[in-house]
Amino acid sequence: MKKREFVRNCVLAAGGMSICPNLLYGNFVAQVNKKNYKTALYQEESAKGIMCRICPNECVLKEGELSDCRNRIVKDGKLYTMAYGNPCAVNLDPVEKKPLYHFMPATITFSIATAGCNLACLNCQNWTISQTSPDKTRNTDLMPDQVLSNTLKYNCKSISYTYSEPITFYEYVFDTATLAKQSGIRNILVSNGYINREPLLQLSSVIDAANIDLKSFNDKTYLKLTGAKLEPVLETLKTMKEQKVWLEITNLVVTEYTDKMDEIREMCRWLYANGFNNTPLHFSRFHPMYKLEQLPPTSVSTLNQAYDIAREEGINHVYIGNVPGTQASDTLCPDCGKKVVERKGYTITSKNIENGRCKFCNSPINGIWD
Amino acid sequence: MIAAILVYYIIFLLTGRFRLSRLLVIIASLCVVAVIIFKPDTFVRNILLSSVKVINSIDSKYGNIAISEYKGEESIFYNHRLIDYEQDARQREEDIHYAMVQNAEPENILIISGGIDKHIQEVLKYGSVRSITYIERDPELIACTRDTTLEYKGAEVLIINDDAFNYIRRTTSKFDVIISLLSEPENIVTNRFYTQEYFLELKEILNIDGVFMMKAGTSSSYISEQESGILSTIYNSLDDVFSYILPIKGESLYLICSDEKLSTAIPELISEWGVENTYVNGYYLNNEIIRFNSDQVLTVIDSSLQKNLLDKPVAVFYNQKHQLEKTGSSRLIAIIIICLLLLVPFITGSNSARTMYSTSLNLAGTEIMALILIQSTAGNFYQLAGLLIAVVMGGLAIGSSSKLNISIRLVEMISILLGLLAALFALFSQSILSIRNVSIPVIISLLLVLIPAVITGYYYRRKTENSPGSRIISGIYFADLCGAALGFMVISGILVPMYGIKMTFYILAFINFASYITNQVVFGIRKLIQ
């Protein structure tokens, strides 16, 4: 075969094949409407492009580039969020599932999430939305006022910004939370806490409660498991406490990664030393997920050990999550040690708290109980 | 390896010639002793399952069972997939009770796979239960998971080692509740239990007010496009069979089916039964949330999506896409490889290479579809898959060593013959799948690959026997391999899942006819030019 023939044949065949991708795979991608674009807050021009200042990743983006969290884009020299009014997950959850045990217990919360996350956790249970962008998910049209009307319709007492990472749909969270606050609906942030101080301060003004994932107390493990650093998360905890946002902390004990007792002890010591001794700490059981499907679930004995260590180190409210039937779900009075809240599942079976105080010894029990 | 060492050892003993062999024999002997004493399988499994300590590894006819331990808790991996672990109250209860409470008086229960003791114990919580039939194909798995000291009290328990599809086709028993706890439709073997044919057979052994429950993937806050594809194709297959289908989001996504109305009031029903549960009860579950989530699931079902059938395993296609998404793999690479392989007949230019290419594509495609036919009817047998490959290789060997001398004009018409064969198989593919005697489809499948293998081998010999140089031989061999590669990739990954076995056979027939016609046209043009 001559060179010319070869080239001609290749061109002909390639032309024919160019229609193949569409034949083989249909177009499943959802489109993001213009109305879901909103000018992003905390953007800054730099020599290399537009910098997003929301989280410590501080992505510097050129025209048309997507942020690491996959829902911010630069168009016409400006940074836009593509995650505004288009949640892909809308659910009703017991507030205990967040988990929040000291915040409006036994109520139902209206939960929303858009696609996107600024971390890349190997064990993410919501990876189908966290590791993608809003133009690739099936979304619901739900502008802030509609979120509020749905919250009221389903008789929910709060709105939870959850599942993926609410920090990445910051503008949507902020506007919805502002509107909800005006109507007496509480706002809950379930987050990895990977946010810069300035945006966090603004957000704290409208957020009533937060559950922050403290994924590990080892910088190397943090990086390996999530792709992020530990320090900014610790700063978030301090800032939220300072801003008087009701705070609970979750530590997912991941088999082989974060189930080392010396690290758990170190974490508890840090929490105690920084005034988090009355902040509820949830040790959650890991289930094989996403890229860690080959690992077994956390052994219950490991969780019990973690519980004991936290109590030894002076943390007053320690709970074990994702283990149905566990005894470590009751709230004990830090002073008299009696059970002030007894729980079975997500239900409170007895409550001995009155005006935020233990009925037995009158000591304050931290939390927002009504 | 052991066999090779032994053969070498025997050769040495018989001939005693090689000096180097003495050293090798000593090493070989040591290896054999080490293999016998140290059980390398457990050692290898410990490397593969590095996060746990594998305490025992068992190879059954159907796969590997690894019993492992981590921080004092035991877990069992089946073909490296976690199937059993301690303190799994939520999963164990959800697997049973969502279905059981839907029937007014469940007496006869059928459980397909799952953990033997833990699931039977949950069923026995219902006083009305008289008999439990438990099916698990792999007897080794039962031996590993069953506590022999445990007595099942209150009902007759029948344990059957059989393929569930075969059992359902054969049995004359009727059941009030059937619970299928098989793994998701990740391949042709498991896909069988998510097809409309299976659901229809299953309905035959269900009492009029009977309830069937199955898992249809994982349950998360969001159902992705691929997960929705899996769910929709299964749902659409069930929709023609049952009057009511209720999705329930738990740790897995459950589909409960019946011809009687179904209820989302699980906590109330559990309470009415007086069943004591750790998780499936009113303390954890809330009616309003169950109903809301159930309605949410129904909104993502695409009723226009194809049904999942034995000869059209659409669910496998979506499942594989879902798994690929996890690793972030791009389809682009696959598309580029396919495009390059498709370019081959245009690049090679020779008629012989083009025919060889389409012939090999036909053989590879037929091999894949024969494998699917075997797995769809007889289930997963390593031995049968091996036998099928052996038949292909044997057929190629027979064809290439044949002394038969057919005129070259007839040889050139090989594409037509293969095309006709493919069209013939297309006509009968669905009838083959519906044959109840398992051995018949197996024999047909073996014959299915033998004929094109012999033809391919024969064509290769005829086209290369008098070749003057290695360039022509290598060109034909190149086309042979490329055609086979394309056949394996496109037929298993795209054509069968998207269009089904029947249509794929027709496509193969078309490719072979097209190859012949192209050659004739090229030949004609060349003649005109000359």
Contacts between the chains, C-beta under 8 A, distances in Angstrom:
chain1	res1	chain2	res2	distance
A	1	B	347	7.5
A	1	B	348	7.7
A	1	B	349	4.2
A	5	B	349	6.8
A	6	B	347	6.4
A	6	B	349	8.0
A	9	B	343	7.7
A	9	B	346	3.9
A	9	B	347	6.2
A	9	B	349	7.4
A	10	B	343	6.2
A	10	B	346	6.9
A	10	B	347	6.9
A	12	B	346	6.7
A	13	B	339	8.0
A	13	B	342	6.5
A	13	B	343	4.6
A	13	B	346	4.5
A	14	B	339	7.1
A	14	B	343	7.3
A	17	B	339	4.5
A	17	B	342	5.9
A	17	B	343	7.7
A	20	B	335	6.5
A	20	B	338	7.2
A	20	B	339	6.6
A	21	B	331	7.8
A	21	B	335	5.5
A	24	B	335	7.2
A	24	B	494	5.7
A	24	B	498	7.9
A	25	B	331	6.5
A	28	B	225	4.7
A	88	B	222	5.2
A	89	B	221	4.2
A	89	B	222	4.2
A	90	B	296	7.4
A	91	B	221	5.8
A	91	B	292	7.3
A	91	B	293	6.7
A	91	B	296	7.0
A	92	B	288	6.9
A	92	B	289	5.0
A	92	B	292	4.9
A	92	B	293	7.6
A	93	B	289	7.1
A	94	B	286	6.7
A	94	B	289	7.4
A	108	B	286	7.4
A	108	B	288	7.4
A	108	B	289	7.1
A	111	B	221	7.4
A	113	B	221	6.6
A	113	B	222	7.3
A	125	B	220	6.6
A	126	B	220	6.2
A	126	B	221	5.9
A	126	B	222	6.9
A	127	B	326	7.0
A	128	B	220	6.5
A	128	B	222	5.8
A	128	B	223	7.9
A	128	B	224	3.9
A	128	B	227	7.0
A	128	B	325	7.4
A	129	B	221	7.3
A	129	B	222	4.7
A	129	B	224	7.7
A	131	B	328	7.6
A	136	B	225	8.0
A	137	B	222	7.0
A	137	B	224	7.4
A	138	B	223	8.0
A	138	B	225	6.6
A	138	B	228	7.3
A	138	B	300	6.8
A	154	B	288	7.7
A	154	B	292	7.4
A	162	B	221	7.9
A	163	B	221	4.5
A	163	B	222	7.1
A	255	B	51	6.4
A	255	B	70	6.5
A	256	B	51	4.9
A	259	B	71	7.3
A	287	B	251	7.9
A	288	B	82	5.6
A	290	B	326	6.4
A	291	B	326	6.9
A	291	B	327	7.8
A	293	B	81	7.9
A	293	B	82	7.3
A	294	B	49	6.6
A	294	B	51	6.3
A	294	B	80	6.9
A	294	B	82	7.6
A	295	B	51	4.8
A	295	B	52	7.8
A	296	B	51	7.2
A	296	B	52	5.9
A	296	B	68	7.1
A	296	B	70	5.2
A	296	B	73	7.1
A	296	B	75	4.1
A	296	B	82	6.2
A	296	B	85	5.6
A	297	B	75	7.8
A	297	B	85	5.5
A	297	B	87	7.8
A	297	B	88	7.9
A	299	B	70	6.3
A	299	B	71	4.1
A	299	B	72	6.0
A	299	B	73	4.0
A	299	B	86	7.5
A	300	B	73	7.2
A	300	B	86	7.3
A	300	B	87	4.8
A	301	B	71	6.3
A	301	B	72	5.4
A	301	B	73	7.1
A	302	B	71	5.3
A	323	B	87	6.4
A	324	B	89	4.7
A	324	B	90	5.1
A	324	B	278	4.8
A	324	B	279	4.0
A	324	B	284	6.8
A	325	B	89	5.9
A	325	B	278	4.1
A	325	B	279	7.4
A	344	B	283	4.1
A	345	B	279	7.3
A	345	B	281	7.1
A	345	B	283	3.2
A	345	B	284	3.7
A	346	B	283	6.8
A	346	B	284	5.8
A	346	B	286	7.7
A	347	B	282	7.1
A	347	B	283	4.4
A	347	B	284	7.8
A	349	B	283	7.9
